[in-house]
C-alpha cells in the first residue's frame, strides 16, 4: 500500500427518513456505518477469513473485477456459507464507499 491514495467520497448519501431509497444508496450507508464501527473486512484475504468464520452477513463484489478465479472463489465461499452477495458496477465506486484505495477495492465483506 505504499504510495497509494485512499479515496473516500466527500458527501454523505442523501437519505430522507421515511422515504424509500434504492439499493445502492442503502448499500453505501451500510458500508459507511460498518467502516465507522470497525465491522468492515476489505480485500480477498480479509473477506475470505470473515466468511470462513461465519461472521460475514453481506459480501459486496465489483462487477468489473478482471480476475475470473477471484470472482469464482468469492461466489463459492458466499454460497457455501450462506452469505448474501451484492455487486456494484465498479471497483472505484466500491472503494469510495468502503474507504480503500481503488486498487484494493474489488471485494468488501
SENU-920053 format. One line per 10 residues: number of its first residue (from 1); for each residue x, y, z of N, C-alpha, C, CB. Coordinates in steps of 0.001 Angstrom, whole numbers. Last residue first. Glycine has a CB too. Layout:
NUM) X/Y/Z/X/Y/Z/X/Y/Z/X/Y/Z ~ ...
END
This chain:
109) -16525/-7264/2504/-17464/-8122/3245/-17817/-7488/4552/-16879/-9515/3483 ~ -15592/-6383/-682/-15802/-5886/655/-16844/-6741/1341/-16224/-4414/636 ~ -13425/-6247/-3474/-14291/-7015/-2594/-14421/-6345/-1243/-13764/-8430/-2427 ~ -11827/-4484/-4888/-12628/-5440/-5639/-13671/-6125/-4771/-11736/-6476/-6274 ~ -9983/-2457/-4055/-11414/-2346/-3797/-12288/-3308/-4585/-11848/-975/-4083 ~ -7282/-1874/-4261/-7688/-2906/-3317/-9195/-3038/-3158/-7081/-2630/-1991 ~ -7175/252/-6061/-6504/-995/-6406/-7000/-2137/-5532/-4990/-845/-6269 ~ -8389/2388/-4737/-9058/1784/-5889/-8461/428/-6232/-8972/2709/-7098 ~ -8236/2130/-1170/-7695/2565/-2445/-8378/1807/-3575/-6170/2358/-2493 ~ -11248/2499/829/-9967/1885/473/-9477/2442/-849/-10092/350/394
99) -13901/3031/1732/-12762/3756/2269/-11422/3111/2000/-12927/3919/3713 ~ -16184/2029/662/-15551/1232/1710/-14302/1895/2288/-15193/-129/1167 ~ -16873/3885/-1297/-17834/3577/-235/-17181/2858/935/-18969/2731/-785 ~ -14611/3842/-2932/-15048/5090/-2314/-15956/4810/-1125/-15770/5974/-3337 ~ -14631/1148/-3738/-13524/1684/-2957/-13882/2975/-2250/-12335/1909/-3841 ~ -16948/1076/-5272/-16859/261/-4068/-15743/764/-3157/-16624/-1210/-4433 ~ -16129/2789/-7358/-17286/3118/-6526/-17224/2361/-5205/-18597/2794/-7265 ~ -14005/1269/-8391/-13771/2634/-7901/-14897/3056/-6962/-13656/3631/-9085 ~ -15181/-1007/-9293/-14278/-1115/-8145/-14021/263/-7551/-12944/-1780/-8555 ~ -18640/-730/-10297/-17200/-522/-10471/-16426/-631/-9164/-16948/831/-11091
89) -21316/-1704/-9742/-20787/-1592/-11105/-19269/-1468/-11209/-21398/-422/-11762 ~ -21586/-4258/-7241/-21641/-2847/-7614/-20943/-2717/-8963/-20970/-1921/-6520 ~ -23461/-6989/-5964/-22424/-6458/-6844/-22671/-4977/-7085/-22386/-7231/-8185 ~ -23816/-9052/-3070/-24278/-7962/-3916/-23126/-7518/-4797/-24823/-6776/-3068 ~ -24654/-11948/-1384/-23666/-11333/-2265/-24337/-10270/-3122/-22979/-12396/-3156 ~ -25023/-13384/1829/-25614/-12635/721/-24514/-11932/-64/-26655/-11608/1239 ~ -23866/-16540/2694/-23629/-15109/2829/-24218/-14424/1602/-22098/-14789/2983 ~ -23682/-19392/3062/-24966/-18660/3076/-24799/-17176/3379/-25903/-19274/4101 ~ -21324/-20667/2583/-21557/-20196/3946/-22822/-19352/4077/-20369/-19398/4417 ~ -21405/-21311/-132/-21140/-22363/839/-21514/-21952/2261/-19682/-22751/788
79) -21771/-18791/-1328/-22796/-19832/-1467/-22633/-20908/-394/-22729/-20469/-2868 ~ -19365/-17514/-622/-20654/-16954/-200/-21760/-18000/-267/-21025/-15748/-1071 ~ -17507/-19184/-1906/-17468/-19000/-457/-18806/-18481/71/-16339/-18035/-73 ~ -18300/-18813/-4608/-18353/-20142/-3987/-18355/-20043/-2460/-17165/-20996/-4455 ~ -17799/-16080/-5004/-19162/-16611/-5163/-19309/-17969/-4490/-19522/-16726/-6652 ~ -15016/-16053/-4566/-15907/-15266/-3716/-17335/-15798/-3792/-15869/-13783/-4123 ~ -14110/-17744/-6664/-13841/-18057/-5266/-14813/-17335/-4338/-12406/-17687/-4910 ~ -14978/-16312/-8951/-15441/-17680/-8717/-15265/-18075/-7248/-14681/-18663/-9626 ~ -13480/-13963/-8709/-14947/-13916/-8691/-15521/-15287/-8353/-15494/-13431/-10052 ~ -10900/-15078/-8965/-11254/-14277/-7806/-12770/-14267/-7631/-10709/-12839/-7948
69) -10955/-16098/-11520/-10756/-17003/-10382/-11170/-16342/-9072/-9290/-17450/-10301 ~ -11225/-13777/-13123/-12316/-14756/-13056/-12179/-15738/-11884/-12379/-15531/-14353 ~ -10505/-10612/-12670/-9910/-11876/-12257/-11010/-12924/-12119/-9128/-11715/-10923 ~ -11541/-8096/-13012/-10986/-8767/-14190/-10294/-10092/-13865/-10009/-7851/-14877 ~ -14462/-6627/-11923/-13305/-7410/-11497/-12808/-8242/-12685/-13664/-8328/-10279 ~ -16733/-5150/-12310/-15646/-5003/-13277/-14354/-5700/-12840/-15371/-3536/-13510 ~ -18386/-5575/-10139/-18695/-6259/-11405/-17544/-6191/-12393/-19938/-5658/-12037 ~ -17172/-6096/-6886/-17210/-5207/-8050/-17447/-6017/-9316/-15898/-4398/-8169 ~ -19129/-7290/-4185/-18110/-7564/-5191/-18274/-6607/-6361/-18189/-9028/-5672 ~ -19810/-7744/-824/-20008/-6859/-1968/-18825/-7030/-2915/-20157/-5366/-1516
59) -21604/-9690/1462/-20367/-9543/707/-20678/-8704/-525/-19759/-10939/313 ~ -22883/-10003/4727/-23051/-9472/3383/-21678/-9351/2742/-23786/-8098/3402 ~ -22125/-11199/7029/-23549/-11171/6738/-23816/-10757/5302/-24261/-10233/7689 ~ -19550/-13152/8466/-19996/-12230/7425/-21496/-12347/7218/-19256/-12498/6110 ~ -18805/-15137/10164/-19056/-13834/10764/-19576/-12822/9742/-17788/-13311/11409 ~ -17821/-17644/9569/-19278/-17471/9647/-19644/-16154/10319/-19917/-18639/10410 ~ -15206/-17827/8984/-15539/-17818/10409/-17051/-17709/10649/-14822/-16664/11103 ~ -15261/-17496/6207/-14954/-18818/6755/-15314/-18926/8240/-13474/-19130/6559 ~ -15682/-14711/6087/-16702/-15637/5570/-16496/-17020/6166/-16654/-15707/4022 ~ -13267/-13787/7142/-14518/-13469/7820/-15636/-14411/7374/-14915/-12011/7552
49) -11426/-14758/5229/-11313/-15148/6638/-12630/-14925/7380/-10185/-14361/7321 ~ -12279/-13443/2902/-12351/-14906/2976/-12279/-15390/4421/-11219/-15540/2155 ~ -11678/-10751/3581/-13047/-11183/3314/-13216/-12685/3440/-13467/-10743/1938 ~ -8872/-10771/3777/-9698/-10439/4941/-11117/-10956/4768/-9718/-8925/5171 ~ -8288/-11547/1048/-7781/-12294/2203/-8644/-12048/3442/-6322/-11905/2493 ~ -9630/-9619/-606/-9896/-11050/-717/-9483/-11807/547/-9168/-11623/-1926 ~ -10928/-6608/943/-9943/-7393/219/-10254/-8873/278/-8563/-7135/768 ~ -12037/-5807/4186/-11817/-5397/2801/-10714/-6227/2175/-11469/-3906/2723 ~ -14607/-5823/6562/-13397/-6502/6089/-13240/-6165/4613/-13472/-8067/6318 ~ -16012/-3819/8956/-15884/-3989/7516/-14551/-4652/7182/-16010/-2635/6796
39) -16536/-2810/11484/-17099/-4100/11103/-16996/-4395/9625/-18521/-4164/11512 ~ -15967/-349/12640/-14923/-1368/12583/-15417/-2746/12172/-14262/-1469/13904 ~ -17792/1676/12467/-17836/838/13664/-16825/-320/13637/-19228/284/13834 ~ -17256/2774/9964/-17156/3622/11154/-17093/2802/12439/-18335/4578/11214 ~ -17850/606/8291/-16487/1126/8353/-16292/1936/9628/-16176/1990/7114 ~ -20604/452/8685/-19749/-687/9037/-18296/-255/9172/-19871/-1798/7985 ~ -21373/2910/7611/-21593/2648/9037/-20719/1487/9500/-23083/2341/9313 ~ -20618/2493/4941/-20026/3586/5712/-20199/3376/7207/-20644/4914/5305 ~ -22233/304/4229/-20775/204/4177/-20101/1286/5005/-20295/286/2741 ~ -24813/1423/4554/-24403/258/5344/-22875/136/5372/-25033/-1034/4770
29) -24776/3462/2605/-24946/3789/4018/-24485/2649/4915/-26402/4123/4311 ~ -24495/1907/274/-23494/2915/607/-23585/3278/2093/-23678/4175/-273 ~ -26883/455/352/-25602/-231/470/-24496/736/868/-25246/-922/-841 ~ -28735/2521/-83/-28769/1760/1168/-27443/1048/1403/-29921/741/1148 ~ -27977/3223/-2676/-27899/4216/-1606/-27880/3525/-252/-29080/5203/-1689 ~ -28535/812/-3998/-27157/1319/-3977/-26973/2388/-2897/-26779/1894/-5355 ~ -31314/483/-3740/-30409/-479/-3118/-28984/50/-3021/-30420/-1777/-3896 ~ -33058/3589/-3012/-32633/2489/-3887/-31576/1647/-3184/-32083/3033/-5233 ~ -35547/4266/-504/-34267/4531/-1160/-33893/3343/-2028/-33155/4819/-120 ~ -38522/5951/642/-37852/4768/89/-36537/5168/-586/-38776/4040/-923
19) -38550/7912/3615/-38630/7852/2160/-37956/6577/1663/-37975/9103/1518 ~ -37960/7892/6293/-39323/7572/5884/-39521/7469/4384/-40247/8590/6418 ~ -35424/10340/6028/-36123/9344/6858/-37564/9140/6396/-36108/9773/8333 ~ -33592/10558/3143/-34629/11233/3912/-35368/10179/4719/-35609/12031/2985 ~ -30301/10603/2350/-31398/9708/2684/-32369/10455/3579/-30883/8413/3375 ~ -27614/11017/470/-28802/11756/877/-29944/10777/1100/-29187/12822/-181 ~ -24437/10046/1631/-25611/9716/829/-26806/10466/1368/-25879/8195/824 ~ -22003/12686/2080/-22754/11509/2518/-23942/11260/1601/-23231/11680/3969 ~ -19212/13617/43/-20544/13900/551/-21257/12618/970/-21364/14640/-498 ~ -16716/12406/-643/-16785/13587/203/-18167/13810/802/-16379/14794/-583
9) -15454/9106/-590/-16447/10048/-1114/-16625/11197/-129/-17805/9338/-1377 ~ -12035/8463/-608/-13265/8422/168/-14209/9472/-387/-12991/8656/1684 ~ -9195/6759/-1411/-10253/7556/-1990/-11520/7371/-1166/-10489/7174/-3466 ~ -5813/6840/-688/-7110/6346/-253/-8172/7293/-777/-7184/6220/1298 ~ -3125/6202/-2834/-4001/7192/-2240/-5331/6546/-1869/-4216/8375/-3199 ~ -59/4560/-2323/-1410/4527/-2861/-2281/5515/-2121/-2003/3119/-2772 ~ 2440/4475/-1141/2216/5448/-2181/821/5434/-2781/3192/5242/-3242 ~ 2104/1144/-260/2972/2297/-255/2678/3198/-1439/4423/1867/-265 ~ 801/-1181/0/0/0/0/853/1257/0/-916/-9/1174
END
